[in-house]
């Protein structure tokens, strides 16, 4: 009879643990792993919210939690048992509202529901030993980078690299800022409403928000703005502050032709089109058809007529696209500036993105061929690695004398926005360049 009984519905803890296993085993993106697990779970909104909070908390504290496990358990663990211990320790260390007894008992129950029956006693013993020791992070040994890595849950090599690039104090601040949820910023669709009107509308729909640090920007304090009718009506789109600033640095003028080379999901293209009063043309490219569809649907929701989404490989020059007044290259990167949004990225060692600068240089060189004489080229990334930022820009300028540095922000041609800046945006790099000459056939060397 037991075999005929329906399988018990998963709990929020089980959904979080199983999504963590998928991230570890399959290298799945955190958002995709969790979204898939939640869709299949049937959890109500409250339990889904708990699963989400526990999943991201555990993921962003993984190295710290593994340090705790190693202090009380010398055995090799399966990914499932490790995820069960990690989620339980995350509750004991960081979720004050969860009673210790519940964290332990539910972890033991998880061993059974996730097919890890033989490990139930081990999990119980490890957690009770941790509680008897005061539920504190055990002493940390090692050099400065190793200690910082465990304290902030980061790959030791990445911690060392950040210390080398920005100094120990700024590196610590960057990694500490990466712990916790990222702020939510909105870009106002000023073709349909004003900053003040949007704030009033959001308030009426139960969203607590305030004016952001720059014009046309709103910061959400609480509530899901994307679940409102204001969102459905295209009154705004979600875009981080630093991303907004990067797009606006291109300084588009009404009626111009703009190329956004790697545009998906389209936020910068939308910001540029709105800035031009939906005049001229914004050509938004991506290599993947489904991502081109995301751009097109976003532009339609916002009512933007000038944004045209097309499938185009950024490495292949297409002369049929013509020349543009301004070209934006927001290129693939290691994402160190957005690790609070994608915490799995901070576990990658620096050598894992060693090939990116060459790809970025090739993409930038192709994009430059679309710039009109006298036109502007903007190179941006969401990483804090100088090898992907300043070094790529310098390499491009050295190889292409028809381009010269141009002011972008703070009176400089190069600007790094840190996530520790008081405005609260993501880490971002911006480099502005201008094409000299009068003839469109002047060479740009790859």
One Martini backbone bead per residue (centre of mass of N, CA, C, O) as a GRO file, in nm:
protein
  446
    1UNK     BB    1   0.056   0.064  -0.019
    2UNK     BB    2   0.298   0.257  -0.003
    3UNK     BB    3   0.363   0.241  -0.312
    4UNK     BB    4   0.078   0.394  -0.383
    5UNK     BB    5   0.159   0.641  -0.268
    6UNK     BB    6   0.204   0.954  -0.282
    7UNK     BB    7   0.431   1.175  -0.320
    8UNK     BB    8   0.566   1.395  -0.138
    9UNK     BB    9   0.577   1.709  -0.103
   10UNK     BB   10   0.788   1.951  -0.120
   11UNK     BB   11   0.988   2.155   0.042
   12UNK     BB   12   1.163   2.438   0.063
   13UNK     BB   13   1.428   2.295   0.144
   14UNK     BB   14   1.433   2.089  -0.088
   15UNK     BB   15   1.436   2.285  -0.324
   16UNK     BB   16   1.699   2.426  -0.248
   17UNK     BB   17   1.884   2.173  -0.240
   18UNK     BB   18   1.831   2.072  -0.534
   19UNK     BB   19   1.931   2.329  -0.674
   20UNK     BB   20   2.221   2.313  -0.564
   21UNK     BB   21   2.293   2.045  -0.696
   22UNK     BB   22   2.260   2.145  -0.987
   23UNK     BB   23   2.480   2.357  -0.977
   24UNK     BB   24   2.713   2.159  -0.906
   25UNK     BB   25   2.676   1.927  -1.123
   26UNK     BB   26   2.581   2.118  -1.394
   27UNK     BB   27   2.633   2.433  -1.388
   28UNK     BB   28   2.393   2.592  -1.326
   29UNK     BB   29   2.208   2.848  -1.318
   30UNK     BB   30   2.058   2.979  -1.055
   31UNK     BB   31   1.790   3.081  -1.177
   32UNK     BB   32   1.724   2.822  -1.339
   33UNK     BB   33   1.731   2.616  -1.109
   34UNK     BB   34   1.513   2.747  -0.932
   35UNK     BB   35   1.281   2.787  -1.131
   36UNK     BB   36   1.249   2.486  -1.197
   37UNK     BB   37   1.192   2.387  -0.907
   38UNK     BB   38   0.942   2.566  -0.853
   39UNK     BB   39   0.758   2.468  -1.087
   40UNK     BB   40   0.758   2.157  -0.973
   41UNK     BB   41   0.657   2.188  -0.660
   42UNK     BB   42   0.385   2.359  -0.564
   43UNK     BB   43   0.436   2.601  -0.408
   44UNK     BB   44   0.367   2.843  -0.222
   45UNK     BB   45   0.454   3.166  -0.173
   46UNK     BB   46   0.584   3.128   0.103
   47UNK     BB   47   0.766   2.876   0.043
   48UNK     BB   48   0.903   2.999  -0.204
   49UNK     BB   49   1.036   3.232  -0.051
   50UNK     BB   50   1.206   3.054   0.135
   51UNK     BB   51   1.360   2.898  -0.082
   52UNK     BB   52   1.492   3.144  -0.211
   53UNK     BB   53   1.642   3.255   0.037
   54UNK     BB   54   1.802   2.992   0.099
   55UNK     BB   55   1.945   2.953  -0.168
   56UNK     BB   56   2.102   3.229  -0.183
   57UNK     BB   57   2.235   3.217   0.090
   58UNK     BB   58   2.394   2.955   0.040
   59UNK     BB   59   2.541   3.035  -0.219
   60UNK     BB   60   2.686   3.303  -0.099
   61UNK     BB   61   2.803   3.099   0.163
   62UNK     BB   62   2.954   2.832   0.084
   63UNK     BB   63   3.249   2.852   0.195
   64UNK     BB   64   3.175   2.904   0.487
   65UNK     BB   65   3.008   2.642   0.520
   66UNK     BB   66   3.239   2.444   0.448
   67UNK     BB   67   3.414   2.524   0.686
   68UNK     BB   68   3.217   2.416   0.896
   69UNK     BB   69   3.204   2.124   0.802
   70UNK     BB   70   3.512   2.054   0.823
   71UNK     BB   71   3.524   2.092   1.142
   72UNK     BB   72   3.290   1.832   1.182
   73UNK     BB   73   3.365   1.681   0.886
   74UNK     BB   74   3.596   1.448   0.731
   75UNK     BB   75   3.405   1.357   0.518
   76UNK     BB   76   3.288   1.252   0.228
   77UNK     BB   77   3.041   1.410   0.025
   78UNK     BB   78   2.760   1.438  -0.115
   79UNK     BB   79   2.587   1.676  -0.273
   80UNK     BB   80   2.327   1.636  -0.103
   81UNK     BB   81   2.448   1.642   0.184
   82UNK     BB   82   2.587   1.913   0.156
   83UNK     BB   83   2.326   2.076   0.102
   84UNK     BB   84   2.189   2.009   0.368
   85UNK     BB   85   2.409   2.133   0.551
   86UNK     BB   86   2.418   2.414   0.431
   87UNK     BB   87   2.119   2.495   0.485
   88UNK     BB   88   2.129   2.449   0.792
   89UNK     BB   89   2.364   2.646   0.858
   90UNK     BB   90   2.233   2.896   0.739
   91UNK     BB   91   2.008   2.903   0.951
   92UNK     BB   92   2.190   2.911   1.210
   93UNK     BB   93   2.357   3.177   1.121
   94UNK     BB   94   2.125   3.376   0.938
   95UNK     BB   95   1.829   3.264   1.061
   96UNK     BB   96   1.672   3.372   1.336
   97UNK     BB   97   1.366   3.265   1.280
   98UNK     BB   98   1.502   2.983   1.304
   99UNK     BB   99   1.497   2.717   1.477
  100UNK     BB  100   1.729   2.490   1.559
  101UNK     BB  101   1.547   2.240   1.573
  102UNK     BB  102   1.432   2.273   1.285
  103UNK     BB  103   1.693   2.259   1.123
  104UNK     BB  104   1.768   1.972   1.213
  105UNK     BB  105   1.509   1.802   1.163
  106UNK     BB  106   1.482   1.882   0.857
  107UNK     BB  107   1.755   1.765   0.768
  108UNK     BB  108   1.693   1.474   0.839
  109UNK     BB  109   1.441   1.454   0.660
  110UNK     BB  110   1.590   1.514   0.393
  111UNK     BB  111   1.751   1.253   0.374
  112UNK     BB  112   1.498   1.086   0.308
  113UNK     BB  113   1.364   1.255   0.067
  114UNK     BB  114   1.671   1.239  -0.090
  115UNK     BB  115   1.803   0.942  -0.046
  116UNK     BB  116   1.989   0.979   0.254
  117UNK     BB  117   1.954   0.775   0.500
  118UNK     BB  118   2.257   0.707   0.599
  119UNK     BB  119   2.308   1.033   0.673
  120UNK     BB  120   2.131   1.124   0.916
  121UNK     BB  121   2.328   1.086   1.156
  122UNK     BB  122   2.550   1.272   1.054
  123UNK     BB  123   2.387   1.533   1.034
  124UNK     BB  124   2.302   1.543   1.328
  125UNK     BB  125   2.590   1.549   1.452
  126UNK     BB  126   2.703   1.802   1.315
  127UNK     BB  127   2.487   2.007   1.411
  128UNK     BB  128   2.516   1.956   1.720
  129UNK     BB  129   2.815   2.032   1.736
  130UNK     BB  130   2.779   2.323   1.636
  131UNK     BB  131   2.593   2.414   1.867
  132UNK     BB  132   2.785   2.342   2.107
  133UNK     BB  133   3.006   2.557   1.978
  134UNK     BB  134   2.795   2.823   1.927
  135UNK     BB  135   2.722   2.886   1.631
  136UNK     BB  136   3.012   2.928   1.490
  137UNK     BB  137   3.272   3.028   1.321
  138UNK     BB  138   3.548   2.893   1.277
  139UNK     BB  139   3.858   2.923   1.274
  140UNK     BB  140   4.087   3.109   1.062
  141UNK     BB  141   4.324   3.025   0.831
  142UNK     BB  142   4.591   3.188   0.678
  143UNK     BB  143   4.597   3.416   0.461
  144UNK     BB  144   4.445   3.696   0.369
  145UNK     BB  145   4.291   3.571   0.127
  146UNK     BB  146   4.184   3.316   0.270
  147UNK     BB  147   4.025   3.463   0.489
  148UNK     BB  148   3.850   3.637   0.303
  149UNK     BB  149   3.717   3.401   0.152
  150UNK     BB  150   3.566   3.284   0.402
  151UNK     BB  151   3.422   3.539   0.509
  152UNK     BB  152   3.295   3.600   0.192
  153UNK     BB  153   3.268   3.370  -0.001
  154UNK     BB  154   3.544   3.306  -0.190
  155UNK     BB  155   3.768   3.273  -0.409
  156UNK     BB  156   4.096   3.299  -0.330
  157UNK     BB  157   4.199   3.406  -0.607
  158UNK     BB  158   3.996   3.639  -0.626
  159UNK     BB  159   4.071   3.779  -0.366
  160UNK     BB  160   4.366   3.832  -0.448
  161UNK     BB  161   4.302   3.996  -0.702
  162UNK     BB  162   4.142   4.226  -0.567
  163UNK     BB  163   4.377   4.314  -0.385
  164UNK     BB  164   4.565   4.387  -0.623
  165UNK     BB  165   4.373   4.594  -0.772
  166UNK     BB  166   4.237   4.757  -0.483
  167UNK     BB  167   4.303   4.646  -0.226
  168UNK     BB  168   4.205   4.525   0.080
  169UNK     BB  169   3.969   4.717   0.154
  170UNK     BB  170   3.811   4.717  -0.116
  171UNK     BB  171   3.787   4.413  -0.147
  172UNK     BB  172   3.620   4.368   0.106
  173UNK     BB  173   3.385   4.557   0.029
  174UNK     BB  174   3.301   4.410  -0.228
  175UNK     BB  175   3.243   4.128  -0.092
  176UNK     BB  176   3.038   4.233   0.120
  177UNK     BB  177   2.836   4.353  -0.087
  178UNK     BB  178   2.772   4.060  -0.213
  179UNK     BB  179   2.613   4.031   0.045
  180UNK     BB  180   2.314   4.006  -0.049
  181UNK     BB  181   2.075   4.184  -0.186
  182UNK     BB  182   2.005   4.353  -0.454
  183UNK     BB  183   1.913   4.626  -0.584
  184UNK     BB  184   1.623   4.795  -0.726
  185UNK     BB  185   1.597   4.925  -1.054
  186UNK     BB  186   1.439   5.180  -1.252
  187UNK     BB  187   1.323   5.275  -1.577
  188UNK     BB  188   1.173   5.539  -1.710
  189UNK     BB  189   0.900   5.590  -1.929
  190UNK     BB  190   0.889   5.909  -2.074
  191UNK     BB  191   0.665   5.849  -2.296
  192UNK     BB  192   0.431   5.789  -2.051
  193UNK     BB  193   0.596   5.921  -1.801
  194UNK     BB  194   0.698   6.012  -1.484
  195UNK     BB  195   0.856   5.987  -1.199
  196UNK     BB  196   0.620   6.077  -1.015
  197UNK     BB  197   0.397   5.907  -1.147
  198UNK     BB  198   0.525   5.632  -1.090
  199UNK     BB  199   0.537   5.649  -0.784
  200UNK     BB  200   0.231   5.670  -0.748
  201UNK     BB  201   0.156   5.406  -0.889
  202UNK     BB  202   0.320   5.213  -0.712
  203UNK     BB  203   0.188   5.287  -0.445
  204UNK     BB  204  -0.102   5.194  -0.536
  205UNK     BB  205   0.040   4.887  -0.576
  206UNK     BB  206   0.240   4.839  -0.311
  207UNK     BB  207   0.506   5.005  -0.382
  208UNK     BB  208   0.816   5.079  -0.250
  209UNK     BB  209   0.948   5.400  -0.352
  210UNK     BB  210   1.217   5.603  -0.505
  211UNK     BB  211   1.422   5.826  -0.595
  212UNK     BB  212   1.693   5.824  -0.770
  213UNK     BB  213   2.020   5.938  -0.838
  214UNK     BB  214   1.884   5.973  -1.121
  215UNK     BB  215   1.732   6.062  -1.383
  216UNK     BB  216   1.482   5.819  -1.447
  217UNK     BB  217   1.509   5.691  -1.154
  218UNK     BB  218   1.411   5.400  -0.957
  219UNK     BB  219   1.378   5.281  -0.619
  220UNK     BB  220   1.325   4.977  -0.461
  221UNK     BB  221   1.220   4.867  -0.138
  222UNK     BB  222   0.933   4.714  -0.195
  223UNK     BB  223   0.840   4.473  -0.393
  224UNK     BB  224   0.695   4.367  -0.714
  225UNK     BB  225   0.710   4.553  -0.994
  226UNK     BB  226   0.674   4.323  -1.224
  227UNK     BB  227   0.360   4.261  -1.096
  228UNK     BB  228   0.240   4.507  -1.234
  229UNK     BB  229   0.048   4.712  -1.435
  230UNK     BB  230   0.273   4.916  -1.495
  231UNK     BB  231   0.445   4.710  -1.640
  232UNK     BB  232   0.241   4.613  -1.856
  233UNK     BB  233   0.222   4.927  -1.967
  234UNK     BB  234   0.526   5.041  -1.993
  235UNK     BB  235   0.643   5.251  -1.756
  236UNK     BB  236   0.883   5.036  -1.725
  237UNK     BB  237   1.215   4.908  -1.643
  238UNK     BB  238   1.455   4.686  -1.549
  239UNK     BB  239   1.756   4.862  -1.420
  240UNK     BB  240   2.049   4.922  -1.337
  241UNK     BB  241   2.219   5.196  -1.259
  242UNK     BB  242   2.488   5.139  -1.414
  243UNK     BB  243   2.347   5.070  -1.680
  244UNK     BB  244   2.221   5.343  -1.720
  245UNK     BB  245   2.482   5.510  -1.720
  246UNK     BB  246   2.614   5.372  -1.960
  247UNK     BB  247   2.404   5.439  -2.175
  248UNK     BB  248   2.403   5.757  -2.134
  249UNK     BB  249   2.705   5.799  -2.220
  250UNK     BB  250   2.644   5.793  -2.532
  251UNK     BB  251   2.469   6.041  -2.604
  252UNK     BB  252   2.207   6.056  -2.763
  253UNK     BB  253   2.040   6.173  -3.055
  254UNK     BB  254   1.796   6.272  -3.224
  255UNK     BB  255   1.780   6.054  -3.515
  256UNK     BB  256   1.978   5.842  -3.467
  257UNK     BB  257   2.211   5.582  -3.514
  258UNK     BB  258   2.202   5.272  -3.327
  259UNK     BB  259   2.433   5.028  -3.186
  260UNK     BB  260   2.365   4.709  -3.023
  261UNK     BB  261   2.556   4.434  -3.021
  262UNK     BB  262   2.490   4.313  -2.707
  263UNK     BB  263   2.164   4.348  -2.596
  264UNK     BB  264   2.071   4.141  -2.421
  265UNK     BB  265   1.755   4.217  -2.303
  266UNK     BB  266   1.758   4.564  -2.376
  267UNK     BB  267   1.793   4.806  -2.175
  268UNK     BB  268   1.983   5.001  -2.332
  269UNK     BB  269   1.808   5.034  -2.581
  270UNK     BB  270   1.568   5.157  -2.434
  271UNK     BB  271   1.711   5.401  -2.310
  272UNK     BB  272   1.798   5.525  -2.584
  273UNK     BB  273   1.521   5.557  -2.716
  274UNK     BB  274   1.403   5.741  -2.498
  275UNK     BB  275   1.623   5.964  -2.515
  276UNK     BB  276   1.524   6.011  -2.835
  277UNK     BB  277   1.207   5.994  -2.850
  278UNK     BB  278   1.166   5.766  -3.060
  279UNK     BB  279   1.400   5.825  -3.264
  280UNK     BB  280   1.522   5.684  -3.527
  281UNK     BB  281   1.768   5.415  -3.446
  282UNK     BB  282   1.769   5.081  -3.286
  283UNK     BB  283   2.006   4.828  -3.307
  284UNK     BB  284   1.944   4.496  -3.177
  285UNK     BB  285   2.182   4.250  -3.090
  286UNK     BB  286   2.194   3.884  -3.131
  287UNK     BB  287   2.279   3.540  -3.159
  288UNK     BB  288   2.010   3.460  -3.015
  289UNK     BB  289   1.683   3.416  -3.086
  290UNK     BB  290   1.549   3.429  -2.798
  291UNK     BB  291   1.686   3.706  -2.728
  292UNK     BB  292   1.560   3.866  -2.953
  293UNK     BB  293   1.271   3.822  -2.846
  294UNK     BB  294   1.309   3.978  -2.582
  295UNK     BB  295   1.356   4.251  -2.708
  296UNK     BB  296   1.095   4.274  -2.874
  297UNK     BB  297   0.894   4.244  -2.634
  298UNK     BB  298   1.000   4.484  -2.470
  299UNK     BB  299   0.947   4.705  -2.682
  300UNK     BB  300   0.644   4.655  -2.704
  301UNK     BB  301   0.565   4.714  -2.410
  302UNK     BB  302   0.693   5.019  -2.432
  303UNK     BB  303   0.637   5.139  -2.731
  304UNK     BB  304   0.884   5.091  -2.927
  305UNK     BB  305   0.968   5.176  -3.270
  306UNK     BB  306   1.303   5.198  -3.299
  307UNK     BB  307   1.336   4.907  -3.212
  308UNK     BB  308   1.557   4.658  -3.366
  309UNK     BB  309   1.559   4.313  -3.373
  310UNK     BB  310   1.857   4.111  -3.433
  311UNK     BB  311   2.038   3.860  -3.581
  312UNK     BB  312   2.390   3.875  -3.468
  313UNK     BB  313   2.719   3.830  -3.505
  314UNK     BB  314   2.969   4.015  -3.348
  315UNK     BB  315   3.219   3.880  -3.522
  316UNK     BB  316   3.048   3.962  -3.780
  317UNK     BB  317   3.063   4.152  -4.048
  318UNK     BB  318   2.783   4.370  -4.168
  319UNK     BB  319   2.740   4.590  -4.425
  320UNK     BB  320   2.419   4.606  -4.435
  321UNK     BB  321   2.390   4.784  -4.171
  322UNK     BB  322   2.598   4.999  -4.176
  323UNK     BB  323   2.615   5.312  -4.026
  324UNK     BB  324   2.692   5.482  -3.709
  325UNK     BB  325   2.687   5.720  -3.464
  326UNK     BB  326   2.647   5.483  -3.242
  327UNK     BB  327   2.830   5.238  -3.032
  328UNK     BB  328   2.749   4.948  -2.837
  329UNK     BB  329   2.968   4.752  -2.602
  330UNK     BB  330   2.827   4.494  -2.413
  331UNK     BB  331   3.028   4.251  -2.298
  332UNK     BB  332   3.144   3.969  -2.233
  333UNK     BB  333   3.211   3.848  -1.892
  334UNK     BB  334   3.291   3.767  -1.554
  335UNK     BB  335   3.098   3.940  -1.343
  336UNK     BB  336   3.221   4.078  -1.077
  337UNK     BB  337   3.003   4.322  -1.049
  338UNK     BB  338   2.745   4.080  -1.013
  339UNK     BB  339   2.765   3.866  -0.765
  340UNK     BB  340   2.499   3.941  -0.607
  341UNK     BB  341   2.325   3.814  -0.855
  342UNK     BB  342   2.576   3.588  -0.921
  343UNK     BB  343   2.727   3.396  -0.692
  344UNK     BB  344   2.873   3.170  -0.866
  345UNK     BB  345   3.106   3.358  -0.984
  346UNK     BB  346   3.294   3.371  -0.713
  347UNK     BB  347   3.407   3.060  -0.769
  348UNK     BB  348   3.583   3.162  -0.991
  349UNK     BB  349   3.873   3.157  -1.126
  350UNK     BB  350   4.069   3.367  -1.309
  351UNK     BB  351   4.144   3.148  -1.533
  352UNK     BB  352   3.844   3.116  -1.647
  353UNK     BB  353   3.886   3.430  -1.791
  354UNK     BB  354   4.144   3.443  -1.989
  355UNK     BB  355   3.986   3.453  -2.284
  356UNK     BB  356   3.815   3.720  -2.291
  357UNK     BB  357   3.990   3.956  -2.403
  358UNK     BB  358   4.001   3.850  -2.696
  359UNK     BB  359   3.698   3.856  -2.747
  360UNK     BB  360   3.655   4.156  -2.685
  361UNK     BB  361   3.847   4.266  -2.900
  362UNK     BB  362   3.699   4.144  -3.145
  363UNK     BB  363   3.425   4.277  -3.098
  364UNK     BB  364   3.525   4.571  -3.093
  365UNK     BB  365   3.650   4.567  -3.379
  366UNK     BB  366   3.386   4.513  -3.526
  367UNK     BB  367   3.217   4.751  -3.418
  368UNK     BB  368   3.404   4.983  -3.534
  369UNK     BB  369   3.307   4.943  -3.840
  370UNK     BB  370   3.018   5.102  -3.774
  371UNK     BB  371   3.156   5.375  -3.740
  372UNK     BB  372   3.143   5.684  -3.795
  373UNK     BB  373   3.279   5.956  -3.872
  374UNK     BB  374   3.267   6.104  -3.552
  375UNK     BB  375   3.189   5.877  -3.387
  376UNK     BB  376   3.073   5.660  -3.121
  377UNK     BB  377   3.242   5.443  -2.875
  378UNK     BB  378   3.124   5.189  -2.643
  379UNK     BB  379   3.281   5.028  -2.361
  380UNK     BB  380   3.137   4.754  -2.169
  381UNK     BB  381   3.121   4.618  -1.830
  382UNK     BB  382   3.058   4.379  -1.535
  383UNK     BB  383   3.359   4.421  -1.443
  384UNK     BB  384   3.685   4.440  -1.232
  385UNK     BB  385   3.886   4.356  -1.457
  386UNK     BB  386   4.152   4.503  -1.610
  387UNK     BB  387   4.196   4.287  -1.839
  388UNK     BB  388   3.887   4.358  -1.949
  389UNK     BB  389   3.930   4.670  -1.960
  390UNK     BB  390   4.180   4.867  -1.988
  391UNK     BB  391   4.343   4.668  -2.169
  392UNK     BB  392   4.144   4.654  -2.406
  393UNK     BB  393   4.129   4.955  -2.470
  394UNK     BB  394   4.434   4.993  -2.520
  395UNK     BB  395   4.462   4.785  -2.747
  396UNK     BB  396   4.266   4.918  -2.942
  397UNK     BB  397   4.403   5.200  -2.966
  398UNK     BB  398   4.677   5.089  -3.068
  399UNK     BB  399   4.538   4.946  -3.334
  400UNK     BB  400   4.345   5.230  -3.363
  401UNK     BB  401   4.419   5.552  -3.463
  402UNK     BB  402   4.108   5.642  -3.544
  403UNK     BB  403   4.098   5.631  -3.231
  404UNK     BB  404   3.985   5.817  -2.943
  405UNK     BB  405   3.950   5.942  -2.658
  406UNK     BB  406   3.652   5.996  -2.453
  407UNK     BB  407   3.427   6.131  -2.271
  408UNK     BB  408   3.217   5.997  -2.005
  409UNK     BB  409   3.305   6.015  -1.685
  410UNK     BB  410   3.435   6.231  -1.465
  411UNK     BB  411   3.629   6.345  -1.701
  412UNK     BB  412   3.664   6.060  -1.846
  413UNK     BB  413   3.735   5.777  -2.056
  414UNK     BB  414   3.757   5.615  -1.787
  415UNK     BB  415   3.526   5.403  -1.585
  416UNK     BB  416   3.476   5.287  -1.247
  417UNK     BB  417   3.214   5.111  -1.096
  418UNK     BB  418   3.134   5.048  -0.772
  419UNK     BB  419   2.943   4.867  -0.539
  420UNK     BB  420   3.046   5.078  -0.302
  421UNK     BB  421   2.900   5.297  -0.394
  422UNK     BB  422   2.652   5.504  -0.271
  423UNK     BB  423   2.434   5.443  -0.496
  424UNK     BB  424   2.431   5.100  -0.548
  425UNK     BB  425   2.554   4.980  -0.786
  426UNK     BB  426   2.713   4.810  -0.999
  427UNK     BB  427   2.976   4.681  -1.142
  428UNK     BB  428   3.157   4.900  -1.378
  429UNK     BB  429   3.265   4.959  -1.721
  430UNK     BB  430   3.388   5.261  -1.901
  431UNK     BB  431   3.453   5.333  -2.257
  432UNK     BB  432   3.541   5.613  -2.459
  433UNK     BB  433   3.518   5.666  -2.821
  434UNK     BB  434   3.653   5.826  -3.120
  435UNK     BB  435   3.614   5.889  -3.458
  436UNK     BB  436   3.807   5.974  -3.700
  437UNK     BB  437   3.752   6.148  -3.974
  438UNK     BB  438   3.573   6.138  -4.313
  439UNK     BB  439   3.604   5.839  -4.403
  440UNK     BB  440   3.437   5.528  -4.408
  441UNK     BB  441   3.712   5.355  -4.515
  442UNK     BB  442   3.863   5.366  -4.273
  443UNK     BB  443   4.053   5.174  -4.090
  444UNK     BB  444   3.998   4.870  -3.891
  445UNK     BB  445   4.187   4.679  -3.688
  446UNK     BB  446   4.183   4.336  -3.567
   0.00000   0.00000   0.00000
